[in-house]
Amino acid sequence: MPKPRYAQVSLEATPYYHCISRCVRRAFLCGRDQLSGNCYEHRRQWIEDKLLTLAGIFSLDICAYAIMPNHYHVVFYIDRDKAAGWDQTKVIQQWHQLFAGNLLSQRFLRGEKLGKAELTVLGKTVEEWRERLMDISWFMRVLNESIARQANAEDQCSGRFWEGRFKSQALLDESALAACMAYVDLNPIRAGIAKTPEESAHTSLQKRLNKAQKATQPNHPQQQDKQLLIFADNATETQPKGLPFRLTDYLELVDWTGRILREDKQGAIPENTPPILNRLNIESRHWLYLTKHFESPFKGLVGSVSKLKQVCRKLGYERTPGLSGCKQYFPG
């Protein structure tokens, strides 16, 4: 039986989460339907545009995404510090970009004077909105509902467009994060709809590559795509927040992996293994399996065995889900 979201998301455990949402019956409602011949390719752009727009409203950063013909993947970073730093006005302004708010919030932004009791009520509401603005479930709800309305209006029909419940995986450490991001970015190549990362349309990988090709120093935070969480290697207090890798190292790793996937080699691993795999303590053969089947061996929590057990204790789990998979692929 699936666990409720509150039992799956713990910011004390990790701020990184992988989410997948699929069309109903896994029908080709976002790409080209092979049976009817109808083309819905433009809807993939709808999803990509909305995804990036919402990331600028919510206190959630996008680490990786891939919009496929019948589903999409996104890897989130929940920025609790950013949301905590918003004052009352900022929270209301962000929320009003999504919803109309209420009479008190509308009056507050118009500069009208509110009574003490009204300010107390508004304060409680603002704190509720602050929590929602860093909530993955609210992000996915707003994204999926808006796309469903657009698609149903275009098709002149009603009913479900997405499966009712999106799937999520908590990424507990750097190894799980890197493997999951590569798995997401390589979706089009693995599915045979793109031959190279540069041709992988509607992915964060293509977006990062387009920016990197124009940069003189692609690893510099100021020269990376600002709509995505930047690569900051080992971020410190003097460095901006970001993914704990160098962008060029990650791109090299994904390119190396993509070449093997395209060539479909059975157990043949080139000798020039990217050094980042040694840092992540992942064997080449295990890495290749993960970038093909990341969703299969894990039950919602992904990371080293020690980290997995620690988080399960914190969440009050009686058992340790996904222990065998983590033990095999992330033994640290």
C-alpha positions in Angstrom: 0.0 0.0 0.0 1.5 3.4 -1.0 2.6 5.6 1.9 1.2 9.1 2.3 3.3 12.0 1.1 4.1 13.2 4.6 5.7 9.8 5.3 7.8 10.1 2.1 9.1 13.7 2.2 11.4 14.7 5.0 13.5 17.8 4.6 15.7 16.7 7.5 16.5 13.6 5.4 17.1 15.3 2.0 16.0 18.3 -0.1 16.2 16.3 -3.4 13.3 14.4 -4.9 12.5 12.6 -8.2 8.9 12.8 -9.4 7.2 11.0 -12.3 3.8 11.8 -13.7 2.2 9.7 -16.4 -0.8 10.2 -18.7 -3.8 8.1 -18.1 -3.5 4.6 -19.5 0.0 5.7 -20.5 -1.6 7.0 -23.7 0.4 9.1 -26.1 -1.3 12.4 -25.1 1.8 14.6 -25.2 3.6 13.3 -28.3 2.6 11.5 -31.5 0.0 8.8 -31.1 1.2 5.9 -33.2 -2.3 4.4 -33.5 -4.3 7.4 -34.5 -1.5 9.4 -36.1 -2.5 12.5 -34.2 0.4 14.7 -33.1 0.4 16.3 -29.7 4.1 17.2 -29.7 3.3 20.8 -28.9 2.0 19.8 -25.5 5.5 18.8 -24.4 6.4 22.5 -24.8 3.4 23.4 -22.7 4.7 21.2 -19.9 8.3 22.4 -20.1 7.2 26.1 -20.1 4.9 25.6 -17.2 7.4 23.6 -15.2 10.0 26.4 -15.5 7.5 29.1 -14.8 6.3 27.5 -11.6 9.9 27.0 -10.5 10.2 30.8 -10.4 7.1 31.0 -8.2 7.6 28.1 -5.8 10.6 27.8 -3.5 11.6 24.7 -5.5 14.6 24.5 -7.9 14.7 22.2 -10.9 17.8 19.9 -11.0 16.7 17.9 -14.0 13.7 17.2 -16.2 12.6 15.2 -19.2 9.3 15.6 -21.0 8.5 12.4 -22.8 5.5 11.5 -25.1 3.4 9.9 -22.3 5.1 11.0 -19.0 7.5 13.4 -17.6 10.3 13.3 -15.0 11.5 16.1 -12.7 14.2 16.2 -10.0 13.5 18.9 -7.4 15.6 20.7 -4.8 13.4 22.0 -2.0 14.8 25.4 -0.9 13.5 25.8 2.7 15.9 28.7 3.5 14.6 30.7 0.5 11.0 30.3 1.6 11.9 31.1 5.2 13.5 34.3 4.1 10.4 35.6 2.3 8.6 38.4 4.2 4.8 38.4 4.4 4.4 40.6 1.3 6.6 38.3 -0.8 4.7 35.2 0.2 1.4 36.8 -0.8 2.8 38.0 -4.1 4.1 34.6 -5.0 0.8 32.9 -4.0 -1.2 35.4 -6.0 0.7 34.4 -9.1 -1.0 31.0 -8.7 -4.4 31.8 -7.1 -6.5 34.8 -6.3 -5.8 34.6 -2.6 -8.5 35.9 -0.3 -10.1 39.2 0.6 -7.5 39.9 3.4 -4.5 39.3 1.2 -6.0 41.3 -1.6 -6.6 44.2 0.7 -3.2 43.9 2.2 -1.5 44.2 -1.2 -3.6 47.3 -2.0 -2.2 48.9 1.1 -5.5 49.0 3.0 -5.2 49.1 6.8 -6.2 45.9 8.5 -7.3 45.4 12.1 -5.3 43.4 14.7 -7.6 40.4 14.4 -7.5 40.5 10.6 -3.6 40.7 10.6 -3.6 37.6 12.9 -5.8 35.7 10.6 -3.7 36.8 7.5 -0.5 35.8 9.3 -1.7 32.3 9.8 -2.8 32.1 6.2 0.5 33.4 4.9 2.4 30.7 6.9 0.2 28.0 5.3 0.9 29.5 1.9 4.6 29.6 2.7 4.5 25.8 3.4 2.6 25.1 0.2 5.1 27.1 -1.8 7.8 24.6 -0.9 5.6 21.6 -1.2 6.2 19.2 -4.1 2.6 17.9 -4.1 1.3 21.5 -4.5 3.7 22.1 -7.4 2.7 18.9 -9.2 -1.0 19.7 -8.6 -0.8 23.2 -10.1 1.3 21.9 -13.0 -0.8 18.9 -13.9 -4.2 20.6 -13.4 -3.2 23.5 -15.7 -1.9 21.1 -18.5 -5.0 18.9 -18.2 -7.3 21.9 -18.6 -5.4 23.0 -21.7 -5.4 19.6 -23.3 -9.1 18.9 -22.5 -10.0 22.3 -24.0 -8.0 21.5 -27.1 -9.6 18.0 -27.4 -13.1 19.4 -26.5 -13.5 16.7 -23.9 -13.4 16.2 -20.1 -12.0 13.6 -17.8 -8.6 12.7 -16.4 -5.5 13.5 -18.3 -2.9 12.3 -15.7 -2.8 9.3 -13.5 -4.2 10.3 -10.1 -1.0 9.9 -8.1 2.5 10.9 -9.2 5.4 8.7 -8.1 8.2 10.1 -6.0 11.7 9.0 -4.8 13.7 10.6 -2.1 17.4 11.0 -3.2 19.4 10.7 0.0 23.0 11.3 -1.1 25.2 12.5 -3.9 25.4 9.1 -5.6 21.7 8.7 -5.8 21.2 12.3 -7.0 23.8 11.9 -9.8 22.4 8.6 -11.0 18.8 9.8 -10.9 19.7 13.0 -12.8 21.5 11.0 -15.5 18.6 8.6 -15.7 16.2 11.5 -16.3 18.4 13.4 -18.8 19.1 10.2 -20.8 15.4 9.3 -21.2 15.1 10.4 -24.9 18.3 8.5 -25.8 17.2 5.4 -24.0 13.8 5.6 -25.7 15.3 5.9 -29.1 13.8 9.3 -29.9 17.1 11.2 -29.7 20.7 10.1 -30.7 22.7 12.7 -28.8 22.2 14.9 -25.7 22.1 17.9 -28.0 19.1 16.4 -29.8 17.3 15.5 -26.6 14.4 18.0 -26.9 12.5 19.1 -23.8 15.2 18.0 -21.3 17.3 19.9 -18.8 20.4 18.4 -20.4 19.7 20.1 -23.7 19.0 23.4 -21.9 22.2 23.2 -20.0 24.2 22.3 -23.1 22.8 25.2 -25.1 24.0 27.6 -22.4 27.3 25.9 -21.8 28.2 26.0 -25.5 28.0 29.8 -25.4 29.9 30.2 -22.1 33.6 31.0 -21.8 33.7 29.3 -18.3 30.8 26.8 -18.3 31.4 25.9 -14.6 31.1 29.4 -13.4 27.8 29.9 -11.6 27.0 33.2 -13.5 27.4 31.5 -16.8 24.9 28.6 -16.2 21.2 28.5 -17.0 19.4 30.5 -14.3 16.1 28.6 -14.7 17.8 25.4 -13.4 19.7 24.8 -10.2 23.3 25.5 -11.0 26.2 23.1 -10.5 28.4 24.6 -7.7 30.7 21.6 -7.0 31.3 21.7 -3.3 29.3 24.8 -2.3 30.5 26.8 0.7 29.2 29.8 2.7 31.0 32.1 0.2 29.6 30.1 -2.9 26.1 30.0 -4.1 23.9 27.0 -3.4 23.9 24.4 -6.1 24.4 20.8 -7.1 27.5 19.2 -5.5 29.3 18.5 -8.8 31.1 20.4 -11.6 28.9 20.9 -14.7 31.6 19.7 -17.1 32.2 16.6 -15.0 28.4 15.8 -15.1 28.2 16.5 -18.9 31.2 14.2 -19.5 29.6 11.5 -17.4 26.2 11.7 -19.2 27.9 11.8 -22.7 29.9 8.7 -21.8 26.8 6.9 -20.6 24.7 8.0 -23.6 27.3 6.6 -26.0 27.1 3.2 -24.4 23.3 3.2 -24.3 23.2 4.1 -28.0 25.7 1.4 -29.0 23.7 -1.1 -26.9 26.8 -2.9 -25.7 26.2 -6.0 -23.6 28.6 -5.8 -20.7 31.3 -4.0 -22.7 32.4 -1.0 -20.7 35.1 1.4 -22.1 38.3 1.9 -20.2 38.0 5.7 -20.1 35.5 5.7 -17.2 34.8 9.3 -16.1 36.6 10.1 -12.8 33.4 11.3 -11.2 32.2 7.7 -10.9 35.2 7.0 -8.5 34.2 10.0 -6.4 30.6 8.7 -6.3 31.8 5.2 -5.4 29.7 3.6 -8.1 30.9 0.7 -10.2 30.6 1.2 -14.0 28.4 -1.8 -14.5 26.1 -0.6 -11.7 26.0 2.9 -13.0 24.9 1.7 -16.4 22.1 -0.4 -14.9 20.9 2.6 -12.8 20.8 4.9 -15.8 18.5 2.4 -17.5 16.4 1.2 -14.6 16.5 3.8 -11.8 12.9 3.4 -10.9 12.9 -0.4 -10.7 15.0 -1.4 -7.7 14.0 1.2 -5.2 10.8 1.8 -3.1 10.8 5.6 -2.7 14.0 6.1 -0.7 17.3 5.9 -2.6 20.8 6.2 -1.2 23.6 4.4 0.7 22.6 1.7 3.2 23.6 3.8 6.2 21.7 6.8 5.0 18.7 4.7 4.2 18.5 3.1 7.6 19.0 6.5 9.3 16.1 8.1 7.4 13.8 5.1 7.9 14.4 5.4 11.7 13.6 9.2 11.5 10.4 8.6 9.5 9.3 5.8 11.9 9.3 3.0 9.3 9.0 -0.5 10.8 10.8 -1.9 7.8 13.6 -0.6 5.5 12.1 -0.4 2.0 14.5 -0.8 -0.9 17.3 -2.1 1.3 18.4 -4.9 -1.1 18.6 -2.4 -4.1 20.5 0.2 -2.1 22.8 -2.5 -0.7 23.7 -3.6 -4.2 24.1 -0.3 -6.0 25.0 2.2 -3.2 26.8 0.0 -0.6 28.5 2.9 1.2 
